């Protein structure tokens, strides 16, 4: 696997040429997806492990200091990339002058954000009445300058689908950051251990990308024709800003009108439900974006790739969500404890959203990979506006009301916005429905059987009940897929995909 990507490169390799990727796009996509999923899992385990160690060496106050600054740096991070990495990945043809110009824009932007964040550090300390935040905020502001130095290097590697290389860099730099943090925590540096965890990981990542990448930036060019790419990137940044506020409005309203207790149940239910879905969808999207971008001028291949992507995503995500919906009580009891059982009803309501959200959000992938960034921004703003209205409509009924209103709004906007997103692209709503129909039906059948089983196991141990339901759900789901028309063919195809993932390029 380690030499897959290198072996496939032509002898006259160029960091801007992507034509050779089309010769084995399916195999490369599957292997890249597997690598990204595995690396995501490793990073998750590393995060859990480091948290378990650092939580015993540091105090809640140390974490609280970092959380205070995170509210500022989290928002500033939206502007740090300006969507220019996605512009580099999506662009059908790109040259050295364009990427060099984008590189210096990213560096300048990172420097500007670093200066702004550092400049407001006294205000942050004043607002939280915590003097230590001045130096903490100033130190963390350096992260924007550091990461800006490698935005285009990583984008070029992603464009070339060098996901194995990217995974190695992410894992190595994370390990370096964790090692520094643990060492500093042991020696009594308290919250500075968390600060240097972030800075060290970012700096290590930048050094690695520069050492691995063959590309070196030149001077910026005034006539490098990057204006369309800047417009593309600004549309993405605009969407991210709007989406940032819309995605946090429900927490703000619940916290303001229902109190911290209700917000705790709501936020934990949402996090627990979305954690496995996000860890599945995010790696797949990272692989699908450069793949679909390479096929944007080949409508038939584009459509086939997108439908296969949707088919695989729905094949895994839909039964997972239905299983979590039916077994929510056991899951919450095991993971969070009996004191969190009030979150179960909210968890079930949000599961209706999670059933369709992973596949429904793929419309953004279609818009970006086909270069329709302005439509992506406009439809994103419209979606955020309607979702925000639903939060206000649901708040009189508390956290459950917000969750229910959110679920209704998501389904009301689904098909109109899919239709608007797919206009003048190689795919249509009927392609979307054809790709997800078998997993959807099989998941519902599985859900009914699983519900009957859970109803008859109420007095059983939660872990035993959960394992029994999982095994029964797995066999029921696969059996339902086989019974459906063409389902056995799909399973055989997925089996071939698995063999292709495990194989190596010759």
N, C-alpha and C positions, 0 to 999 in steps of 0.2 A: 504493500500500500504506500510505503514511504516514497517510492519512486514513480508512482502512477503518473503524476502530473508532468514530471520531468521527461519521462519516457515518451510522452505524447507530443512534446514540442517539436516543431520542425527545426532543422539545423540552423536556419536563418531566423531564429526567434527574435521577435520584436515585442516589447511590452504593450504596444498599441494594436497589434494584429490579433484578431480573434476568429478568423475564418477557419483555422484548423480545428477549433472547438466543435464545429458543426459535424465533423466526421464521426464523433462518438458522443454526441450530446446526451443521449439517454443514459449511457453507462457512466459518463462523467458526472451527470446530475445525481444519479443514485448513489455513487460512491461519495460524492461531495456531501450529499444529505446525511449519509451514515456517519461520516467523519464529524460533521457539524453537530449532529445529535449527540454523539458520544462525547465530544469535547464539551458540549453544553452540560451534559450530565456530570462530567468530571469537575467542571468549574463549580457546579452546584454543590457537589460533595465537599470540595475544597472550601467553599464559603461556609458550609455548615460546620466543618471541622475546625476552621480557624475561629469561627464565632464561639464554639464551645471552649476553646483554649483561652481566647482573649477575654471572654466574659468572666473568666475566673481570675484573670490578672488585672482587669480594669474595673472601674466602678460605673454604676448607672449614670453618674454625673459626667464621666468622661464621654460616654456615648451621647449624652444629652447635648454637650457642647458641639459635637460634630453634627448632630441632627439640626441644631439651630442654624448652622451655616448651610446645611444641605438645602434648606428652603430657598436660599439665594442662588447657590451654585446650580441647583437643579433647573431653575428657570433660565439661568444664563447659558446653560449647556445647549439649549434649543438653538441659540444663535451661533454656537461655536463652529458648526460645520457649514451652515447656510445651505444645506442640501447639495453642496458641490460634489461630495463623494458619490451621491446617487446620480448626479449629472454625468460624471465620468463613466460610471458603470453602464448607464442607459444609452449613452451616445453611440450611434452605429459606427461612426468613424471619428477618430480623434488623433491629434498629433502632439509632438513634443512641445511646441510653442504654446498650445492651448493648456496642456497639463501644467507646464511651468508657470503660466500666468495664474491658473487656479491655485497652484501651490502657494504663491506669494500672497494671493488674496486670503487664503486660509491662515497663513502666518500672521498677516496684518490684522485679520479679524481676531485671532487668538490673542494677539498682543493688546488690542483695543479692549477686549472683554476683560483681560487680566488687569489692565489699568483701572477700568471702571469698578470691578469688584473690589480691588485693593483700596480704591478711593472711598468707597462707601463702608469700609470696615469699621470706622469709628461710629457710624450711624447704626450699624448692626449691633455693635457692643452696647450702645446707648439704649437701643430698643429693648434688648433682652436683659439689660442691666448686668452684663457679664463682661468685665474688662478684658478677660483672656481672649475674647472673640476678635479683638483687633488683629493680633498677630496670627491667629488661626485662619481668619479670613484672608489675610494677605498671603499667607503661605499657600493656601488652597487655590488662590487666584493664579499661581504659577502653573497650575495644571492645564489651564486653557492655552497658555503659550506653548507648553510642552506638546500637548496633543495636536496642536495645529501644524506641527512640523512633520507629521506622518499621515495626515488625512489622505493625501493623494497617493502615497505609496501603498497604503492599504486598499484604496479604491482600485488601483491598477491590478493588484493581486486578486481582488474580488472579481474584477472584469475578466481576468484570465482564469477564473475559477480555481485558484490556488488555495482551496479551503484547508487542505492538510497543513500547508505552511502557516496559514493564519491561525489555525488551531494550536499549533506548536508554540507560536509566539504568545498567544493569549494565555496558555497554560504556564509557560515559563515565566512570563512577566508577573502573573498572579502569584506564583510560588515565591518569586523574589520579594514581592510586596508583603506577603504574609510572613516570610522569614524575618524581614526587617521589623515588621510590626511586633512580632512576638519577642524578638530580641530587645527592642526598645521598651516594651511593656515589662519584661523581666527586670530591666535595669531602672525601672521607676519613672519612665518618661510620660506616663499616664496618657492623656488624650493626644499627645504628639505622636504616639505610636500609630494611631488611626490616621493622622494627617499624612505621615510619611509612608504609610501603607499605600495610599492613593497616589502620591507623587512618585514613589519608587516604581510602582507597577506601570505607571504611564511612561516614565523615563526609560524603563527597560524595554517596553513595547516599541517606543520610537527608535531606540538604538538597534533593536532586532530588525525592524522593518527596513531601516536604512542599510544594514549589513546584508540582508537577504535580497532586497530589490536591486535589480541591475540599473534601474532608472535613477538619474540624478537631475535635479531641476536646473534649468538655465535661467537667464534673466527674463523678466516679464516682457511681453510683446504687446504694443498698443494695438496692432492690427491682427491679433491672433484669433479673432472671431469667437470670442467667448461670451458675447452678450446673450445669445439664446440659452447658453448653459447657465448664466447668472439668473436669467429670468426663470428657468426651470428650477434652479435651486431656491430662489426666493419664494416660489409658489409652495414648495415643500416646507420651507421654514414658516410661511404664513399658516399652512395647515397645522403644523406642529404646535404653534402658539395657540391657535384657536382650540385645538384638541386638548391641549394641556389644561386650559381653564374649564372646558366642558367636562373632562374626565375627573376633575377635582371638585366640581360644583356640588355633586351629591354629598360628598363628605362634609363640605362647608355647611350646607343647609341642615343636614342631620345633626352635626355638632352644635349648630347655633340654636335650633328649635327643639331638638330632642335630647340633647345632652351627650356627655362622653360615653355613658353606658351603651346607649343605642348605637352610637357611632362605632364603638368597639365591636359589637356583634356584627354590624353591617360590613365593616372593613375586613374583619377576619373571615367572614363568610365569602366575601368577594376574592380575597387573596388565596384562600384555600382552594376555591373552585378554579380560579384562573391559572394557578401556578403550573399544573401539568399541561394545560392547554397552551399556555404561552411558551413553555419549554419545548413543545412539539411544533407549534406553528412558526415561531421565530426562526429556527434553523432552516425550515423548509422554505420560508420566504427569502432568506438570504441566498439560497441556492437558485430558487426560481427566478429571482429578479434578473441576474445576468444572463440566464439561459433564455428567458423570454425576450430579453432585449436583443439578443443575437438573432432571434427569429422574427423580429418585428416586420421585416420585409418579405417574409414567407408565410402568408396567411394560413395555409393548410397545416403546415408543421407547427405554427404557433398555436392554432386551435387544438390540435391533437395533444400538444405538450400541456396546455392549460387544463384540458379535461382530465388528463392522467394525473396531473398535480392535484386537482380538486378531488378526484376519485380516491387517491391515496390519503389525502388529508381527512376527508369525510369518513373513510373506512376505519380510521383510527380514532378520530375525535368524537364522532357521534355516539358510538357505543360506550365510550369512556364517560361522556357526560351523562348519558341515560343511567349507567351503572351508579355513578356518584349521586344522581338524583334519588334513585330508589333506596340506596344504602346510606343516605346522608346522616341519619342518626348514628349509625355505627361508626362512620368515618369521623364525625365530629367528636364523638365520645373517645375514640382511640387517639386521635391526633391532638385535640385541644383539651379534652377532659370534660367531665359531666357539667362543670360550671358554665360551659359554653353552649349547652343544648338549645338555648333560646335562639341561637344563630341558625338552627336547622331549617326553620321555615323560610328565612331569607335566602339561605343556601339553595333551597329547592326552587324558589322563584327565579333567582339569578341563573339557575341551570337552564331555564327556558331560553335565556339569552345566549348562554354558552353553547347551546345545541347548534345554533345557526351562525353565531358570530364569527368563528374561525373561517368558514367557507364564504360567508357574506362579505367579510372584509377583503377578500381576494379581488374585489372590484378595484381597489386602490392599486393593487399589483398590476392589473391590466392597464389602468390609466397611466401609471408611471412608465411601464415597460414600452408602451406605445408612444410616449412623449407627450401625453395629454395632461401636463402638469397644471395648467390653468383650470381645466375642468375638475381636476382632483381637488384644487383649492376651493372652488365654488361649491361643489357638492359636499366637501368636507365641512365648510362653513354652514351650509344649509342643514346638514345632519346634526352638527353641534347645536345649532339654534333650536331644532325640534326636540332633541334629547334634553336640552336645558329646560325647555318649557315643561316637558314631562316631569322633571324633578320638582319644579314648583307646584305642579298639579298634584303630585303624590305626597308632598310633605305634610299636609294636614292629617294624613293617616300614618304618620311616623315612618320609620325606616322600611317597614314592609310595604307601605304605600309608595315610597320612592322606588323600591325594587320592582313592584308590580307595574307602575307607570313606565319605568324604563323598559321593561320587557315588552309592553304593548307598543311603545313607540318604535322599538327596534323592528318589530314585525310589520308595523304600518309603513315604514319607509323602505323596507327591504326591496320589494319588487320594482317600485317606481325608480329607486336610485340605481338598482341593477340595470334597468332598461336605459337610463340616461348615461350610465357609465360605459355600457357596451356599445353605444352608438358609434358607428364608423370605426369599429375595431373588428378583428377577425372572429370574435365570439359573440353569442347572443344569449338571452335568458334561457332559451330552450336547451342550449348546450350546458348551461349551468345546472339546470334541473336534471338532465340526463346523466350528468356526472355524479350527482349526489343521491339519486332516487333509491338505488339498491341499499346503500348503507343506512339511509333514513328509515326505510321500511323495516329492514332487518333489526335496526336498533329499537324500534317501537315494539316489535314482536318480543325481542329479548327483554325489554322493560316490563312487559306484562307478565312473562314467566318469572322474572326476578322478583317482581312485586308479590306474586302469589307465594313464592318461596320465603320471602322476608316475613310475610304476614304469619306464616306458620313456624317461624323461628324466633319469635319475640323473647322467649325465655332463655334462649341459648346465649352463650358467651359471645361478646361482640366480635372478637377476633375470629372465632370458629365460624360464626354466622357470615362474616365478611368474606372469608376464604371460600366457604361453600357457595355463596352467591356468585363470587367471581368465576369459579370453575363452571357452574351451571350456566352463567351468562355467556361465557366464552363459547361453550359448545352450542348453546342455543343460537347465538349470533352467527357463528360460522355455518351451522345447519340451515339457518334462514337464508343466508347468502347463497348457498348451494341450490336451494329450492327455487329461488327467484330466477327468472329467465336470464341466461348469460352469466349467472353468478359463479358457477364452477369454472368457467373460462377466466373470469376475473381472478379467482384464487390461484389458478395455475399461472396466470401472468404475474401476480404478486410473488409467487414462488420463484419464477424466473428472475424477477427483479432482485430477490434476495441472493440468488446464486451469482448474479451479475455484480452485486455489491461486494461479495466475498471474493470475486475473481480479481485478477490483476491484468492490466493492459500488457499485451505482448509487445 
